[in-house]
Amino acid sequence: MAERIKVDVCVIGAGSGGLSVAAGAVQMGASVVLLEGHKMGGDCLNYGCVPSKALLHAANVGMGWDDAHAHVRDTIATIEPHDSVERFEGLGVRVITEYGRFISPTEVQAGDHIITARRFVIATGSSPLVPPIPGLDNVPHLTNETLFELKEQPTHLLIIGGGPIGMEMAQAHRRLGCDVTVIEGAKALGKDDPELAGQVLDALRGEGIAIEEDAMAVEVRGKLGAIEVEAKDGRIFKGSHLLVAVGRKANTDKLNLKAAGIEPTRTGIKVDGSLRTTNRKVYAIGDVAGGLQFTHVAGYHAGVIIRSMLFGLPSKQRSDHIPWATYTSPELAQIGLTEAEARETHGDKMEVARFDFAGNDRAIATRQTNGLIKVMIVKGRPVGVSIVGPGAGEMITLWALVMANNLKLSQIAAMVAPYPTMAEVSKRAAGAYFSPRLFDNPWVKRIVGLVQRVLP
């Protein structure tokens, strides 16, 4: 006989978003069941953000292959207790280590348990997408779920996919001593500002990474140690190991959405502005909601639905204030619209303020002058910011605050940053917007002249 459980909230998936909902809801007084059939912490802790950034750090400080992977394992092990079954049970969450599947619009089964809840939250995340390239099924290949368990060091790593994951892992493995070739069907880092992305690609090529663009893979063949990838135009790339990094797919297969009356989409689950599915009792958050696929977005979504679920207050998601970063050296960060997107959306109303890192004293002192910030501005407010350079992922945080609160550029210009810091770059970008309005304006000069004549 299955155990029947009745709670306020049932969370399906213990990745970043699911854990945030479970912890927040139970600490605010709701009864919570959390279902996870795989690993607590989800993709981010076990296969994504945490191990990839640990490997990048190890490569950047000159660790060898074995030490680098030991550092990855130690990093995961250090964070694991925060996401563990024991911690969440200590908070008061009922954790069931089984996959959940809907058996009706109001019930989920997980192993020998049937859960009825006032509200359900689908937070099942996503998995690496493996495209149907002829021959790939028969050739050993890696994804982000297997890459960090690789025991032997590749002599030549082929990477299909020139997005953030592909480029980060390309640089990490190059700095660990591997030859690396990136095979991209269109343009590498194609979702970012091409001017800034170009600086990253130039840096990576300067380290010896081969980045082959407009190289759509049409066939994979060979065996471990001798793999070939053939592109549509006939180019053939040879290597010892193959990493597939072409994107993600939402984890919905095990959910039995039809039984719950939940409508899927091509990219995940259909949700409205409040992240409710077509079943009003069920929310979907994070990657499975079909939008931006970042850990911090899942955490943001958790906050949106907690307001609605627990307090009955209206709460809507938005994405214009969501930043993202690629953690190569140099780093690449973006929030809002790129320059091209802003021009297409706002036309002549949009202005661009730029500031080069070479004009920053801290950058000069630390020999980190290769970098640029661009701020896209409409009526005195930023609609997008692009940054390339050391610490870009940290710098974009200020602009996330600005755009989340609809602040004006004048408020950035009024900010006082400690000297000398890289943070001054953002203030100088704001200054670049106001300088011509002040220094090249004849009316300003006339007013100043008049005031100087009348002042005692």
N, C-alpha and C positions, 0 to 999 in steps of 0.2 A: 504494500500500500504506500502510495506517495504521501509524503508529509505536505500538508497544506499550510501555507504561511500567508498572513495578511499584514501588509505594512502601508505606510504612507507613500514611500518612494522605493521603486526597484530600479537599480542602475545596472545596465548590461554593458560590461566592459570596464576594466580597471586600468585604463591608460590615464593620461594626464587629465582629460576632461571628466571622465567617470570618477576618478579619485577626488577631484575637486568638488564635484557635486555631492558625493557620499559624505566627505568630511564636513562640508559646510552644512548640509541638511541635518545630519545627526547632531551636530553641536548646537544647532538652533532648535532642537527639540523634536524633530521628525523621526519616525522609525524608518530604518533604511536596510534594505538587502542589496548586497553588491555581488554580481555574478562575474566570474572570470574563469574561463576554461583553459587559459594558457598561462602567461607570466604576468604577475602583478607589475605595474609600471608601464606595461604596454611597449609599443615600438620605441618610443623616445628613450626610455631607460635602457632597454636591452639591445636594440639594433639601430637606433637613430641618432638623435642629438647628442646624447651622453657619450657613447663610444666613439662617434665620429670626431667630436671636439677633443676628446682625450687623445685619439690617435694623431690628430693635427698638432696638438701641443707637443706630444712626444717627438714627432718628426721635426718640429721647429726647434726644439732644444737639443737635437742631435742624438737622441737615443737610437740604439740599434734595434733590429727587428724584434728580438725576444723581449727586451726590456720595454719596448713600446707596447707590445701586446699585454705584458704583465701590468703595465700602467692602466690600460683599458680595463682589464679585469678588476683591478683594485678600485678604480673609479666607480664602476658599476656596483661593486660590493659595498662601497662606502655609502652610496645613496640608497641601496636596496631597502634597508630597514625603515626608511621614511615611507616607502610605498608598500610595506609588507602586510600580509594578512594579520600578523600579530598587532601591528600598530592600529590598524583599522578596527579590529575587534576590541582593542583597548579603548577606542573612541566610542564604542557602542554599536558599530555596524555589524550586521550579520553577513559574514562573507561565505559564499558558497563557491567552491572551486570547480565549477562546471559551466559549460556553455549554456546560454539561455536561448530558447526558441518560443515564439508565440504559439499558443494552441487555441486562442480566442482573442477577441479585442480587449479583454480584460485580464488575461492570464498568460503567464510565462512558465514554461517547464524548464528546470535545470536539474538533470540527473533524476533523483528520486524526490524532487521537491516541485511543488506547484505554487507559484507566487501570484497572489492577487494584490494589486496596489492601486492607490488613488492616482498615482502618476508613474509612468515608466520613462526612463531616459536611455536612449540608445547611444552608446559611446564606444562603439566597437572599432573605430579607427580605420586604418587602411593597410594594405600590403603592397609589396613591390609588384609593379606591372611587368609581366614578361611577355613581350610582343610575339605574334605568330611569325617569326622569321624562319623561313625554311632551313631545316637542319639544326635549329637551336635545341630542340627536344633531345637530340642525340649527342650533344656536345656538353661536357661539364662546364657549368657557368656559375658565377657567384651573383648574389644580390646583397642588399644591405643586411639581410637576415643571416647570411652565412659568411660574409666578408671578414668579420672580426674574429672568427674562429679559425681562420686560415693559419695552418701550422708552418708551412714552408713559404719562404719569400719568393714571389714571382720574379723571374728574370725580366719579363716584359709583360706588363699588364695592359690588356686592351679594355677600353671602357666604351660601351655603347651608350651614348647619352651625354650631352654637354650642358646639362643644367647644373644647379648648385651642388647636388650630391656628387655628380660625376666630376666636377671641377675640384671640389674639396678633396675627394679621394685621389684624384690625379696628383695634386700637389703633395698630399701626405705620402703617397707611395713613391713619388719621385725623390722626396727628401729622405726617404728610408732606403734609397739606393736602387730602386727599380727603374727600368725603362718604362715609359708610359706613352700610350697613344690613345687619344680621345677621338671617337668616331661619332659625329653629330650630323643628323640628317638635314638640318637647316642651319641656324646660326647658334654658336655656343653662347650661353647666357642670354638667349634671345628675348627673354621677358624683361630684361633690364635695359636701362638707357644705353644705347650703343656706344656713345662717347666714353662713358665711364666703364662699361663692360670691356671696351677695347684696352683700357689701361690694365685690367686684370689679365686679359688674355696675352697681352704683350709681356707681362711679368712672368706668366707661366711658360710661355714659349722661351723666354730668356733663361729659364731654369732647365730647358731641354725637353719639355713636354711637347709632343707632337699633337697639335689640335687640328683635326681634319674636318672641315665644315662642308656642307652640301654633299654629304656622303651617306646617303640613305642605305642602310644595311639591307641586303636582299638575300644573303645566304651566309650561313655559318657552318664550318666543317672542321674536321680534325679531331684531336684528342688532347687530353691534358698534357701540356708541355709543347704542343705544336698545333695551335689553333689559328684558323684563318677566318677573317670576316671580309666578305666581298661587298662592295658598294654598287649602287645602281649604275654608276658611270664606268664600272670596270676596275676601279682601284681595289687592290687587295692588301689587307693589313694582317701582319703575322705577329703572334705573340705566344707566350706560355700559358697565360691565364686570361679569363674573360669575366668582366663585371658588367652586368646589365643594370643600367640606372636611367631608365627612360620615363619614370613617373610612378604613380600610385593608383591603386584601385580600392574602392570602398569595400569594407568587410560586411557584406549583407547576406552571404550565402546560407549561413546557419540560422538566420533569424526567423524564417518562415513568415515573411512580412504579409503575405496574402491573407493568412489566418487572422491577422489583426486589422485588416483593412487599411494597410499602410502602402502608399503609392511610391514605388521606386523611381529613380531617374537614371539617366545614362551615367551620371557621376556619383550617385549615392542614393539618398532618400529625399523626397520632396518635403520641404519645410516652408513655413511662412515667415514673416518678419520676426515673430517671437520664437522661432525655432520649433514650433509645433508641427507635427506630421499631419497627414490626412485623418489620422485617429487623434482626436482632441486630447486624449489621455496620455499621448505618447510624444515625447520630444526627441529630437536627434541633434547631437552636437559634435563638434570637431570635424575630422576628415570625412566621416560618414554623412555629414550634412551637405556635402557636395560643393563647398566653397573653398576658401583658402586653406591649404593643408599645412598648418604650423602648430606646434605644441602650444604656443601662447594664444592662438586663436581658440583652441579647445578650452583653455583656462578662462578666456574671456566669455565664451559661450556659457560656461558653467555659471558665471556670475549673472548673466542675462536670465537664465531660466530659474535660478534660485529665487530671484526677485518675484517672478511670476508664480512659481509653484508654491512657495512657502508663505508669501505675503499677499498673493492675489492682486498684485500691482501690475499695471501695464509695463511691458519691458520689450524693447525692440533691439535687434542686432543692427550693427552698421559695420562697414568695412573700410571706409575712407580713412580711418585713423589707425589702421593696422600696419605696423612696420614689418619688414623682413630683412634678413641679412644673409650674405654668403661669406663664410669665414675663411676664405683664402687669404693669402698675403699678396697684395693688399686686400682688405675687406671691401665688400660692396654692399650698400644698404639703400633701402628705398621705402618711402611711405607715400601714399596717395598716387597722384598722376606723374608719369614721366614727362619730360619736355614735349615729346611728340604727342602723347595723349592729351596733355594740357592745351596744346595748340589746336588739336582737332576739336576739343570740347569747348574752348573759350575763345578761340581765334585771336583777334588783335587786342582783346581785353587782357590777355595774359602777358606778363613780363617775367623775365628770368634774371635773378640775381646770382652772380657767381663769385666764388672766392677760391683761389688756388692755395694749397697748403704751403707752397714755397714762400708765401707772404706771412707765415706764422712763425714767430720766434722760437717756440718750443720745437716745432718741426725742424727748423734749421739747426737748433742745438743738438737734436737727437738724430739728425740726418735721416729724417723721414718726410722729405718734402714732396714726394710723389703722391699727390692727392688733389681732390677737387670736390667742392660742394656746389650744387645747383639748387636754387629754390624757385619754384614756379609760383607766381603771385597773381592774384586777381583781386582788385580793389583793396589792396593793403593786407590781404590775408593769404597765407600759403595754401596751395591746393595740392602740392606735391614737393618732395625733397629727395634728391639723389645725392649720395655721398660715396666716393671711392677713396680709400686711403687707410692708413693704420688707425684702428679703433673706430671705424665707421659704424660698426654695430652698436657701439656704446653711444656715439654722437647722435644717432637717429632717435634715441630715446627722448631727448629734449623736444624734438619735433613731434613725436607721438603725443606728448603732453600738450603741445601747442595746438595740434589739430584736433585732439579729442575735446578740447575746451574752446575751440573756435577763436583762438587768440589772434591778435593782430601782430604784424611784423614789428610795429613800433614797440611792442612789449618785449620782444627779443632784443631790439636795439637798446632798450633801457636796462637790460640785464648787465650786471657787473660780474665778469668771470675773473677768477684769480689768474695772475700773470706769473710765469708764462705757462699756459696750458693749451692743449689741443682744443679744448672747449671754446676758446676764443674764435675758432673758425666759424661757428654758427653766428656769433655776434657780428663778426666782420662781414658775413654774407648779408645780414640784415642791413648793415651799414652801407654795403654796396648798392642796395636798393634806394636808400635815402640820399646818398652823397650827391648824385646829379640834381636832385630836387632842391638841395640846399646850396651847393657850390656853383651850379651852372644856371641858377635862376636869377635873372636881372632884378626881379621884384624883391628878392631877399636882400640883394646888395643895396638897393635903394632904401629899403626899410632900415637896414643896419646903418647906412650913412646918415639917414635922418635922425635916428635915435642918438648916434654919436654926437651930432651937432647940438642936440637939445639937452643932453645929459650934463649936469653940473660938473 
